[in-house]
Amino acid sequence: MLSEKTIEIVKSTVPVLEKYGKDITTRFYQLMFSKHPELLNIFNHANQKQGRQQTALANTVYAAAANIDNLGAIIPVVKQIGTKHRALGVLPEHYPIVGENLLAAIKDVLGDEATDDIINAWVEAYGVIADAFIGIEQEMYSEAKEQQGGWEGFRNFVVVKKVKESEVITSFYLKPEDGGAIASYQAGQYITLKVKPKNNECTSLRHYSLSDSPGKEYYRISVKREDKGVVSNYLHNVVQEGDIIPVSAPAGIFVLQEKDTPVVLLSGGVGLTPMVSMLKTIAEKQPEREVTFIHGALNSGVHALKDEVSQLARENQNVTSYIAYSAPTERDREVGEYDKEGFVDLEWLQSIVKDTSADFYFCGPVPFMKSIYHILKEWEVATEKIHYEFFGPAGTLEEETVSAS
């Protein structure tokens, strides 16, 4: 238990953290990686360069300080971060390293404002916060290992099939090298791949949403090749069928809820991967459940898994599929295999979804997600009916810039 004095001091730092949070976390990563370069094997360097990880950590520290007298309020955030930590292999012995460098960063950024009382209070508070993370993550490690087909850490998988789905997206089918059973998962979850591209000093870890329904003897991920994506380009250009990739067990809290309510699945670009998993799962397990699948893409050239979704819609009377192309090609216009030119907007959404009683799930690039979120809020969809996930560090859809996960 934290003392009243500690709680008072930590809460008094909330305005400072709000103002200097990102400066502190930026300095924190600089210090930690200089002292412990081995941790570069865990963190996503692209998110570091874009500032997304720094902002995410700043928001987490801010939330912890603001709720230091009621840490139960941030348990959902702890679980969201914890599931990613488990997938990456973050261990209890990493937390003292984080604490030491976070406190050093606070001193560096705040200077004389970081009094001994403030530092000592944060030492005590960090210990309690770290214990909360460690406890929850240890439960997650146990669950991942002890479930049927589960395992600890990373397990070697063979790329048994590689399928080009569009100009920019390729699917990889993975089976365990040892031939054993694999853990099931919930639609919407992801697996984490560990790769070391040639000439790269560090191992790279990436989360990729599972794009098929659970219950198969393989895992399928569908990966977009990003222009400067070290891992995505390695997977697209180097990895071939028969290659071995270490994988950690499925994880993630963005999952399909098994209810009887209608479902609307909205995706932009490669954000369709968890949506397709959800669609296929509903079609297999709840064929009577009404589903509206809406996908936005630039055009047919970059539209992946289109035939798969179309077939599901043809074969299931409760599945309806719609496509919006923001920049259709001339051939797209000739063939006419899309329903709207432009972006998903409120007027069009209301014309194909008749009411707000459905559960709305969405995923895609941040601008797409911001747009969908504001459309749903404008339509007065209840907060508990809105479900979404960011790829990489989470953000806030309330603000103009990415800010957390």
Secondary structure, DSSP 8 states (H G I E B T S, - for coil): ---HHHHHHHHHTHHHHHHHHHHHHHHHHHHHHHH-GGGGGTS-HHHHHHTHHHHHHHHHHHHHHHTTT-GGGGHHHHHHHHHHHHHHT--TTHHHHHHHHHHHHHHHHHGGGS-HHHHHHHHHHHHHHHHHHHHHHHHHHHHHHHSTT--SSEEEEEEEEEEE-SSSEEEEEEEETT--------TT-EEEEEE--TT-SS-EEEEEEB-S-SSSSSEEEEEE--TT-HHHHHHHHT--TT-EEEEEEEE-S------SS-EEEEEEGGGHHHHHHHHHHHHHH-TTS-EEEEEEES-GGG--SHHHHHHHHHH-TTEEEEEEESS--HHHHHH---SEES---HHHHHHHS--S-SEEEEESSHHHHHHHHHHHHHTT--GGGEEEE-SSS---SSSSS----
